[in-house]
Amino acid sequence: MVLNIVKNAIQAMKGKGEIILRTRVARQVTLSRKRHTLALKLQIIDNGHGIPDEIKDHIFYPLVTGRAEGTGLGLTLAQAFVHQHGGSIEFESRPGQTCFTVMLPFSNEN
């Protein structure tokens, strides 16, 4: 999941730019209509050109891509993996900064 997002960032920046992975603990988070005491907040930030406006509303749909050689499956799979683990994935994008935020609950169950 993280690899798909980082790979997209690398390809979009064509090897020129910076990618930052930032982790934090989030407290008292609601994910998938369930309250969690603790969750992982992972942000993947790049300083590329940003996601084109015409695909922002559909970026997680299968076969949607901003690259001619792209398959449009990476973000769809990332979203599916995150949802399977009870988490959420969102993004904000503008020229010079795109940030994907993934929230995953910590489980207290053994």
C-alpha positions in Angstrom: 0.0 0.0 0.0 2.7 2.5 1.0 4.9 1.3 -1.8 2.1 2.0 -4.4 1.8 5.6 -3.2 5.5 6.2 -3.0 6.0 4.6 -6.4 3.4 6.9 -7.9 5.1 9.9 -6.4 8.5 8.9 -7.8 7.1 8.4 -11.2 5.2 11.7 -11.2 8.3 13.6 -10.1 10.4 11.8 -12.7 13.2 11.3 -10.2 13.4 15.0 -9.2 11.9 16.0 -5.9 11.5 15.0 -2.4 9.3 12.5 -0.7 8.6 12.6 3.1 7.1 9.9 5.2 5.7 11.2 8.4 4.1 9.0 11.2 2.2 10.0 14.3 -0.1 8.4 16.8 -3.6 9.7 16.6 -5.9 9.5 19.6 -9.6 9.0 19.8 -10.2 8.5 16.1 -13.4 7.3 14.4 -12.7 5.0 11.4 -15.3 3.0 9.6 -17.9 4.3 12.0 -16.0 2.7 14.9 -14.2 4.6 17.7 -10.5 3.8 18.3 -8.4 4.9 21.2 -5.2 4.9 19.1 -4.5 4.9 15.4 -1.5 5.2 13.1 -1.4 8.4 11.0 0.9 8.0 8.1 1.5 10.9 5.7 3.2 10.5 2.3 4.2 13.9 1.0 5.9 14.9 -2.2 6.8 18.2 -3.8 5.8 17.2 -7.4 3.5 18.9 -9.8 0.3 17.7 -8.0 -2.6 15.6 -9.2 -4.5 17.0 -12.2 -7.8 18.6 -11.3 -9.7 16.5 -13.9 -8.9 13.2 -12.1 -9.0 14.3 -8.4 -12.6 13.2 -7.9 -11.9 9.8 -9.4 -8.3 9.1 -8.3 -9.2 5.9 -6.3 -11.3 4.4 -9.1 -9.8 1.5 -11.1 -8.1 2.5 -14.4 -7.8 6.2 -13.5 -4.3 7.5 -14.1 -2.5 10.7 -14.9 0.3 8.9 -16.8 0.1 7.5 -20.3 2.0 4.4 -19.2 0.1 4.0 -15.9 -2.4 1.2 -15.2 -4.6 3.1 -12.7 -4.6 0.2 -10.2 -2.0 1.3 -7.6 -4.3 3.7 -5.6 -7.3 1.5 -6.0 -5.4 -1.4 -4.4 -4.0 0.9 -1.7 -7.5 2.0 -0.8 -8.7 -1.6 -0.8 -5.9 -2.7 1.6 -6.5 0.3 3.9 -10.3 -0.3 4.0 -9.7 -4.1 4.7 -7.8 -3.1 7.8 -10.6 -0.7 9.0 -8.7 2.5 8.0 -9.1 5.5 5.8 -7.0 7.1 3.0 -7.4 10.7 1.8 -5.3 13.2 -0.1 -4.8 16.9 -0.7 -3.0 18.1 -3.7 -1.8 21.3 -5.3 1.1 22.2 -7.5 4.3 21.7 -5.4 2.7 19.4 -2.7 0.6 16.3 -2.6 -0.1 14.6 0.7 -1.8 11.2 1.1 -2.9 10.5 4.7 -3.5 7.0 5.8 -5.2 6.2 9.2 -5.0 2.7 10.5 -6.4 1.6 13.9 -4.2 0.0 16.5 -5.9 -3.1 17.8 -6.1 -4.1 21.4 -7.3 -7.6 20.5 -4.9 -10.6 20.7 
